Amino acid sequence: MKKILSLMLALVMLLGMTACQSDAPASGDSSVSGEAAAPAGEEKPELQLWALPLGPAETYGPAIQKVLDKYNSEDHSATVKLEVLSWSGFIEQFQTAIAAGTPPDITFATYYDVAKYVAADEAIDLTDIVTKWQEENNPILEDFLPGTLDLGKFGDSYYALPFSTEGKTIYYRASILEDELGFTDLDKEVTWDKLLEICAAVKEKYGEEGMYALGFFTLDMGSTNAMLNLLVSNGASWVKADGSGPAYDDPKVLEVMEFVGKLYENGYFPDGMVSYNQYDLEKLYDSGKLAMVWKSNFSHAKANEEIYNDTKLMGPIVGPSADAPRGNMWMNGAMGFKNAGHEEEVKEFLAWLIDGNSLPILTEGGASMIPLNKSYYEDEFYKTDWMQSQYAKYKDYYVDLSWPAAAPPVATGPIFNQNLLGMPLEALLMGSTDYAGDLAKAQEAMAEVFKEYE
């Protein structure tokens, strides 16, 4: 009971709420429970869908509402009402609702959040949906990107269905790296050595003009994000493959720190980057003072058409110990809350949404997310939208933030929220050269969290 209460108190962070121009075809009968629509004259229950505004207000909410309008106009057992939350105070809003036993019926969450809800017995078991798809040989099962369905599986049951993701790699000013400096094939694999070569060339030609080669932000879990990107580039992870504990004692993680140490010591990072938030980083890039950024998307550059059209993505960054090229992504699943009291209606809606009806949210919402359905990439949007077409090119390289573990451990959320992954990186940016010692401290801190939630 103590662990469950502790987990409930930990449910203060819901990341990855997602919405990123064309209608998807109807999927037919997606009913799981077999429950018929409410009889004539009987009011249908109204399900609550809570979403965070990852896209502009003028496009994000309306895109979700368009999908809900379609569902509500059809013969289903419930209707669905949308509430787009504010970034200000959303944590408290979720925490209060869960503690009061009145959570929303439906939401989209990163898989490590789903793990917490499952452990606290809050999430609806969606195994019925998957079983029905299997019995029907539904093509949707082959349509999901490899491995993404099982990310929502905890134990023998499914608690979230694949919805969307956001890939993270380096984006850069093509006029500088390609036109001025002559680097080619940057849309293919880029080794650490080549990245160091690019950084050196930027500094040599533009350093006196105040331009830096490469940057990432550190505040607001930015260093955790950066560390995930660096780790996966070298075939390393923060978690053991069986999900039983942290993996900062892996020699490949020390190689990551030594590589970042070279970048830091050679002056390739902006001064004071250890105190950068995302806005600081984007402002530097938009002002022409930064050649490359290692983070999620470059939607901020849309404010300047010249910069936006000059921005490209690098292919996967590959370290010396990587056995294959990979990129990091934060994947999101569609899930429901048990205590809301409409389990069968929620399952009916989620089966309908994921089986061919979520595309307009991604293409019309104006956010930076890309689908976990392979067929969606055939939509014209992913061939013509400049930014999204860039990210879509690399979908086969992306692995989830809990890779190589099959699913995120319950300890993931507390570890991420405390920024334990980013501690060694921040120490390095403040001048520490004791890479092994800093990793050992983080390893010990993470191990304590694992022990608390085992």
N, C-alpha and C positions, 0 to 999 in steps of 0.2 A: 504493500500500500504506500509505503514511504517513497518507493521508486516511482510509482504512478503519480503521486502528488508532485514529486520533483519534476517529472516529465511535463505535467500539466503547467507548472510554473514556467517551464522552458519554452512553452509554445508562444513565443513572443515575436517570432520572426517568420514571415511568409514571403519568400523571395520567388522571383521568377514568374510572377503573375503576367500572363502573356496575351498580347494581341498584335499581330504584325500587319484584278479587281474583277474578280469574276465569280459567278455563282457556281458552286459545286453541285453535281447531280444529286437528286434525292437518293437515299440509300434503301428505300423500301421499308419493309417491316423490321424494325430494330427492337421490338418489344422483347424484354427478357423474361419478365415475370408472367406474361400472358394476361395480365390484368387489363380488362377492357376500359375504355374511356368512361368517365362518370356518366351515369344515366341522365337522360334528358331531364332538365329541371334541377339537377343536383349540381351544386357548385363544385368545380374542380379545386383541389388544393393548389396553392401558389408556391412554387419553389423559389428560393432566394439564391441568386448567383452574385457573389462578391468578386470584384476584379479590381486590380490596381492599374492606374493609368500609365502604361508603358508607351502608349502612343499619344499623339496630340489630341486635345479634348474635342476638336472638331471632327476627328475621324475615328478615334479609338472606340468610344462608347457607341456611336452610330453603327459601326461595323458589327459589334457584338449584338446590338439590338436588331439589326437586320436578320441575323441568324435566329434570334429568339422569336422574332415576328413570324418567321416561316414555321418554326416549331409550334408556336401558339395557334397558328391558323389551321394546323392539321389536327387529325383525330387522335389525341394522346390523352393520357390519364391525368395530366396536370398542365399547368401553365408555368412559365418561368419569368421571373422579374429580375431585372439587372440593377445592381447598385455599384457604381464606380466609386471606389473609396478615394480619399485624399492621401497623399504620401504623409502628410502631417497627421500624426496620431493614429495611423492605421494599426500599428502594433497593439496599442492599448485597446482599440476597437475589437480586434480579434481576441485578445486576451480576456477582455470583459465578457464577450459573448460566449466563449468557450467555458469560462468559469461559471457563468450563469446557466449553462445548459441550453443556450439559444444560439448556436453557431449558424452560419449560413448553410443551406443545403448543399451547395456546390461551389467549388473554387478550383483554381489552377495553382499548382505548387511544385517547386523543385522537389526531386525525389527524396532528398534528405529531410525535408519537412514532412513528407508523407511518412517516412520511417518513424518520426516522433509521434505522429497522430496514431499510427498503428500500435505502437507500444503503449500508448495511453488509452487504447480501446475506443478511439474517437472516429476512426475511418470506416466507411462502409466497405464490406467485402464485395468486390465486383467479379468474383470468379464465375458467377452465373453467366455473365456476358461472354467471357472468353470461352467457356464450355459450349455455349450455344453457337458461337462462331465456329468452333472446331467441329461440332456435329453437322453444321451446314456446309462445311468446307468453304467458309466465307473468304473471298480473296483479300479481305482486309488484313488477315493474319500474315500474308506474304508481302503486304504493302508497307508495313512498318519497316523503318531502317533497322538493320540487324542488331539484335540485342536489346532494343528499346522497350519491347513489351515486358521482358522479364525484369527490367529495372523497377517496375511497379509491383513485383512479386516479393512478398515477405513470407517466409515459411512456404506453405503449399498454396497460398491464396494470393490473388491479385487485388490490390487496393487503389491502383491508379492506372489510367490508360494513356498511352503516348499522345502528346498534344503538340508540343513545339520545342524548339531549342534556340540557343544563341551561340554561334561559334565565336571563338576568340583566337585571333592571330595578329600578326603585325600588319598595319596599314601604313602607306608611305606616299610621299609626294613623287609621282612618276617623273615630273619635269626635272627633279634633282637627281634621283638615283639612276634613272634610265637615260634621259636626254643629256644631262650635264656630265654625269660621272660614268656613263656607258655600261652600267651593269645590265645584264640580260638574264632571261629565264628566271626572273624572280617569281613568276607564277608557279614554278615547280619547287621541289624540295630545296631548302636553303640550309646549309650546314652552319653550325656555330662558327667555324673558321671563316666561312664566307660572310657571315653577319659581322664578325670582327673586322674583316677587310672593308666592308661597306662603311662601318662606323669610322674607321681610320680615314677613309677617303673623304667623308663628310667633314670631319674635323679639320683635315688638312686644307680643304678648299674654302670652307665656310666658317671655320671656327673663329677667325678674327672678326667676322661680321655678326657674331653673337648667336650663331645657330648651333644647336646641339643635335647629336645623331639620333638618340633613342631615348624614349621615356615611357614610364608607366606611373600610375598614381598609387599612393600608399594608404591614405586615410579612407575611412568608411569601408573597411575590409579590402581595400585595394591591394595591399601587400599579400593578402591571402590569395586573391585572384591572380596576381602576378606570379606567385610561387607555384600555383597550379599549372599555369602556362609553361613555366620553365621546367617543372618536373616532368610533365608528359612529353616535352620535347626531347628528353633524354631517356625515355622509357622507364621513368621512375614514378613513384606515387608517394603520397603522404600516409597511405593505409596499406596494410598487408593484403595479399590477394584473397585470403579467407575472411577478411573483415574483422579479424580478432584484435587488432591493435595498430598503433602507429608504425611507420616504416622510415622514419628519419635516420635510422641507423644503417640504411642501405648506402654503400659506397657511391652509388650513382647520384644520391642526393648531395653528397659532399662535392662531387664534380659540378653540380649545378651552382653551388655556392662559389666555387673557384672560378667558374665562368663569369658569374656576375661580378666577382671581385675584379676581374680583368676589365670589364666594362666600366666599373666605377673608378679604378685606379688610373685608367687612361683618359678620364674626363669626358666620357661619351654621354653621361647622363646630365640633365639640367642641374644646376646648383640648387641645393635645398629641396631636392625631389622627395626626400623622406617626409616632408610635410605637405605634399601635394594632395589635393582632392581631384576628382574627375574634371571639374570645371577648370582648375588651374592648368591641367595637362592639355585640355582641348583648346583653351585660350592661347597657349604657347604654339600649338600646331597651327591654329587659324591665323596667327600673326606672322607666320613664316619663320619662326625661331626653332622649329623642331622638324626633323626630316622623317622620323618614324615613330609610331605609337604602338605599344603592345597592349591592347585591351579589346573590348568587344566590338563596337560598331562605330562608323564614322558619320552617323546621322547629323551630328552637330555641324558638319561642314556644309550641309544643305543650304545654310544661310548665305553662302557665297558660292555661286554656281561655278566660278573658275576653279576654286579650291576643290569643290566636290568632284568635278569632272577630272581633276588632276590626281585624285586619290585612288590608289589600287591596293589590293591585298597581296601579301606574299603567300607563297605556298607554305606547307608545314615547315617549321623550324626543327632541325634534326641534330641532336647531340651525338657525341661519339659512342655512347653506350646504348642508343636506341636500337631495338631490333626491327622497328618499322616506323615510318613517319606517322605522327599523330598530331591532332589539335584538340585543345580542351573545349568543352562546351557544357553549359548548364541546361540540362534537359528538364522539361516540365511535364507533369502528368495531370490529367483531369480527374478529380476525386470528389467524394461526397462525405458529409459528416453524419454519423449515425444518430446523434442526439437531436438532430433537427426533426426526426420523426417521419420521414417520407422515403424510406429506403428503396422500395420498389419503384416509385415514381422517379427517383434520382437515377436508378440504374437504367430505366427506360430512356431517360433524356441523354445520359452519357453514351449509351450504345448508339443512339441516333446521331449525336454530335460527332463522335469520333469516326463513325462509319460513313464518311463522305460529305459531312455538312459543316466542317469547321474552316474550310478554305477562305471564305470571305473575311473572317476575323484576321487572318494572316496577311492577306493581300490588300485589304482596304483599311486596315486599322492604323497604318502609318507607323507601326513599331518596327523593331529590328529583328524580330524572330523569324525563323524559317521552320518548315514543317518536319514532322517525323514520319509523314506518309510519302513514300517514293513517288507515287503517281502525281502528287501535287506539283512536283517540279516540272511536269510537262505543261503546266499552265503558262500562258504567255507572259504573265507577270514576272516569273523567275528567269525569263530570258531577256526581258527588256528593262526592268527596273535596275538601275546602275548598281546600287549598293547591294541589293538582295541577290542579283545575279552573280556578284562577286562571291558572296558567302555561300551561295548554293553550289558553286563549283567544287567546294572542298568538303561537301557533306560526308563523303565516304571516309574521310580521315578523322572525323570527330569522335572522341570518346567522352563519356560522362565524367564528372568531377570525382566520382568514387572509383574509377578504374584503377586497378584491375579487379576490385571486389565486385561481386555479382550485383550487389545492391548496397546503398549507403548504410553504414552502421548507425544505430540510434545516436551514438555519440557525435556524429558529424555536425549537427546543428550547434550544440554548445561549443565544440572546438572551433568552428568557423566564426561563430558570434564573438568569441573571445580573441579572435585573430591569432590563434596559437601557431597556425601555419606560417604567418607572415613575420613572426618575431625574429627569426634569424636574418631575414632579408632586411628588416628595418635596422637591426644592429649593424649589419654590414654598411648600410647607407649612412650610419652615424660614425663610421670609422673603425668598427671592430674587424680584426683580422683572425679572430679565434673562431673560425668557421665550424670546426668540429665541436668545440665547446658550446657554441650557440645552438647547434643542432641538437646536442645532447640535452640541453635545458628544455627545448621545445618538445623533444621526444618524451622526456619525463613528465612534462605538464600534460601532454596529450594522453599518456598512459594513465594518469590519474583520472582523467575524464572517462576513459574507457572503463576503468574499474568502477566508477560511480554508476555507469549506465548498463553494466553487464547483467 
